[in-house]
Amino acid sequence: MQTLDDFLPETADATGGSDLEVLQLSETPALVTIFTNKVSSSSTHYVDFPNLRSELRCNTGLEFRCLLCDLKYRLTKRAILPVYDVASAEVKVLLVSDTRDPHSLGPQLTQVTELSPRTQDFHQFSAKVLTTFQRPLV
């Protein structure tokens, strides 16, 4: 009989054992489907150094203090939404900021996260535009 550790190996190349990739939005649209309206949240700092340009997680909840908070890097709350990327056939995460500007991603997503049991919605994301397509489920 197999143990749970054998069934769920911890190596990164095992099925389901690797970290989820972040869906990077650019001018080229990405076709995704949203399969849940449940999100996780995290606080991040954006850094732009010569060797590193990225969002880094705030350490305040994990440690006594955060160096990036002490250095006055702006703190951004992020919703972490799992989406299915059609082109790569993988589940990826979409980071959504708490910005409430009319053309930001968050307010646009709140209009399309109503999941229907009769249709499968495909969403085409780019850095500027969100388009939704529906396909009836068979």
C-alpha positions in Angstrom: 0.0 0.0 0.0 1.2 3.5 -0.9 1.8 6.2 1.7 0.5 9.8 1.4 4.1 11.0 1.1 4.6 8.6 -1.9 1.4 9.8 -3.5 2.3 13.5 -3.1 6.0 13.8 -3.6 7.6 17.2 -2.7 9.9 17.5 -5.8 9.2 20.5 -7.9 8.9 18.6 -11.1 6.2 16.3 -9.7 2.6 16.9 -10.8 1.2 19.7 -8.8 4.4 20.1 -6.8 5.7 23.3 -8.3 4.8 26.9 -7.5 2.1 28.6 -9.5 3.3 31.0 -12.2 2.1 34.6 -12.2 0.3 35.6 -15.3 2.1 38.7 -16.6 -0.1 41.1 -18.4 1.3 42.9 -21.4 0.0 44.4 -24.6 -0.4 40.9 -26.0 -3.7 39.5 -24.8 -3.8 36.3 -22.7 -6.9 34.1 -23.0 -7.9 32.7 -19.6 -11.0 31.3 -17.9 -11.9 32.2 -14.3 -13.1 29.0 -12.5 -13.5 30.5 -9.0 -14.3 33.8 -7.4 -12.3 32.9 -4.3 -9.1 34.8 -3.8 -6.2 34.8 -1.3 -4.5 38.1 -0.4 -1.0 39.4 0.2 0.7 42.7 0.7 3.6 43.5 -1.6 6.2 46.1 -2.3 7.3 46.9 -5.9 11.1 47.3 -6.3 13.0 48.4 -9.3 16.7 47.8 -8.9 19.3 47.2 -11.7 19.3 43.4 -11.0 15.7 43.0 -9.7 12.4 44.4 -10.9 9.6 42.7 -9.1 6.9 42.6 -6.5 8.2 41.3 -3.2 6.0 40.1 -0.3 5.9 42.3 2.8 7.5 40.6 5.8 5.4 42.4 8.4 3.1 39.4 9.0 6.0 36.9 9.1 8.6 38.9 11.1 8.7 41.7 13.6 9.3 44.3 10.9 9.8 44.7 7.1 12.9 46.3 5.7 11.0 47.6 2.6 8.4 49.2 4.9 11.2 50.8 6.9 12.7 52.1 3.6 9.3 53.6 2.7 8.5 51.4 -0.3 4.8 51.7 -1.1 2.7 48.9 0.2 0.1 47.4 -2.1 -2.6 44.9 -1.2 -3.0 42.2 -3.8 -5.7 39.7 -4.5 -4.3 36.4 -5.7 -6.8 34.9 -8.2 -6.2 31.5 -9.8 -7.0 31.4 -13.5 -6.7 28.8 -16.3 -4.4 30.0 -19.0 -5.7 28.5 -22.3 -2.5 28.9 -24.3 -0.2 27.1 -21.9 -3.0 24.8 -20.5 -1.9 25.6 -16.9 -3.4 27.2 -13.9 -1.7 30.5 -13.1 -2.3 33.3 -10.7 -3.4 36.8 -11.6 -2.3 39.4 -9.1 -5.0 42.1 -8.8 -4.2 45.3 -6.9 -6.6 47.2 -4.6 -6.6 50.2 -6.9 -10.1 51.5 -7.7 -9.4 53.5 -10.8 -12.1 53.0 -13.5 -9.7 51.3 -15.9 -7.8 49.2 -13.4 -8.2 45.4 -13.4 -10.0 45.0 -10.1 -13.2 47.0 -10.9 -13.4 45.2 -14.3 -13.0 41.8 -12.7 -15.8 42.4 -10.2 -18.2 42.6 -13.2 -17.1 39.3 -14.7 -16.6 37.0 -11.7 -20.2 35.8 -11.6 -19.8 32.2 -12.4 -22.6 30.6 -14.5 -23.3 26.8 -14.4 -24.5 27.0 -18.0 -21.6 28.8 -19.8 -17.9 28.8 -19.7 -16.5 32.3 -19.8 -13.2 33.1 -21.5 -11.6 36.4 -20.6 -9.0 38.0 -22.8 -6.7 40.1 -20.6 -4.1 42.6 -21.7 -2.4 45.5 -20.0 -5.3 47.8 -21.0 -8.3 45.7 -22.1 -10.5 43.0 -20.6 -12.8 41.2 -23.1 -15.2 38.4 -22.2 -16.4 35.5 -24.4 -19.0 32.9 -23.4 -19.3 29.3 -24.6 -22.3 27.1 -23.7 -21.3 24.0 -21.7 -22.2 20.7 -23.4 
